[in-house]
Amino acid sequence: MWYVIWTTTGSELKAAEEISKYTDKCFVPRKAINTKRGGNWESSEKTLFPGYLFVNCEDADILAQNIRKIEGFNRILTVDKKIFPLYGNDADFVEKLYNIGGVFDTSEGYIEGDLIKVVAGPLYGLEGLIKKIDRHKRLAYLEFTMFGQTINTSVGLEITEKK
């Protein structure tokens, strides 16, 4: 089962490395974005959910006992003071993200009238999550509900044409 671990922002990768000693599936979701520097577009990666990482394990209580001493670890997210795994769409999304290496790559699409059509990449089929795009920065701004709260984030989106 997938669990969400809250860490100090900026120490996600270090915490994930330490937690990986106790479980096989632990990752920090990243996003690939393109930025313009000196007139050239460069690819880079940033944390998709700053301060969070995901762990798949059988017994969250034992994991929680083992990782309490890890630097940057704050807590495993809970519901009513009980460690609670992700279910349904949340778990499916995290599993999909894990299976693609934990990196939300840049998607490709086009604009048709007022609609955005994604033809390739992780946003394919998730067009309903897009609230706004910035064609100049090559970003799509997403809004969705995960672990019981509304999440706003941006991911790479290359718009190739406008029809």
N, C-alpha and C positions, 0 to 999 in steps of 0.2 A: 504494500500500500504506500502511496505517496504522501509525504508530510512536508509541511512548509516550515523552514527554520528561519528565524529572524536573527540577523547579525548586525553588527555595526556597519553602516554604509562605508564602503571602501575596503572592507576586510573580507568580502564574500569569497574571493578565490582562495585566500589563505585558510579560512575556516573550512571551505569545501575540501581542501587538501588534507586537513587534519581529520575531518569527519570520514573521509574515504577509507581511513584505517579500520573503521567499524562497519562499513557497508559497501557493497559493490556499486550501487547506483546512487550517486550524489553529483549534482551539477548546479552551476550558476548559469541561468539563462542569459544569453548574450544576443545582441542584435548587430547585424552588419549594416553600416551606413556609409554613405559617400559624402565627403566634405571637400570643398574647394579651397585649396591652399596654393597661393602664388599662381593662380590661373589654371591649375591642373586639378582634376578630380582624383582624390585618394580614398581608398577603402580603409575602414577601420572597424573595430568592434567596441561596443560599450555594453554595460550591464543593462539588461532589459527591465528587471525589477530591482532597483537599488535597495540593498539591505536584506534581500531574500535569497535563499537557495532551497533546493528541493532534494529530498532524500526518500529512497524507496527501501523499506525494511519491514520485517515481520513483527517485531516487538518494539514499539516506540518508547515504552517505559525504560527498557534496558538501554536503548540508544541514548535517551535523555540523561541517564545516569553516567554513561561513558563520556558524553561530550560537554558536560557542565564546566570542565576545566579549560576548555579550548578558548584561546584568545579570540575575541570578536563575537563569540556566541552570546546571544541574549536569551532566547527561549524558543521552544517549539510552539507554534501557534496553537491555541486551544479554543474550545467552545465550552462555555460553562465550567471552566477550570479543568477540563479533561482534554487530553491529547486526542485530536480528532483528525482522521485522514481525509484526503481529498476524495470526493465522489463525483460521479456523473461527468458532466462536461469539463469540470476543472481537472479531474484525473485524466481524462482523454487528451486534453490540451497539453498537459505536462508530459504525458507518455509520448505524444507525437513530437513534442519539442526535444525530448531526450533521444528519441530514435533518429532525429536529424542532426545529432551531435551537439545539441544544446544551443545552436546558433540560428537565430531567426534571420535568414538571408534576405537580401533585397529582392522584392518582387517586381514583376514587369506587367504593365497594363496600358490601357488607353481610355480616353474619355469619349463617351458617346452621348451627346446631348448633356443632360445633367447627371448621368450615371457613370460610375467608374467600373470598368471591366478589368479584372485581373486575369491574365492569361498564363502566368507562370510564377512559381515561388510559393512561400508559405501562406501568403494572403489569398491564394486561390480558393474560392468558396467562402471566404470570410469577409466579403465586401461590405456586408452589413455592419461590421465593426468600425469601418472608416467613418470618422466624423468630419474630417477636413484633410485636404492635401496642400502641400506647398511644393509646387512644381519646380521652383527655383532651387530649393534645398534638397529636392528629391525625397521628401518625407510624406508619410501618411500618418495622421494622428488618429489613434484608436481609443475607443472607450468601451470597456466591457466589465462584467462582474466576475470577480474571482476571489476565492477564500472569503466570501461574504462582504466584500467591499467593492466599490467602483474603482477601476484602475484606468488611468489615463497614461498612455505612453505613445511614443512615436517609433516607427520602423521605416526602413528604406523602401521606397516605391519609385520606380522609373516609369514615367509616362512617355510612351513612344510616339503617340499621335493623338490628335483631337479630331473627332469626326463630326 
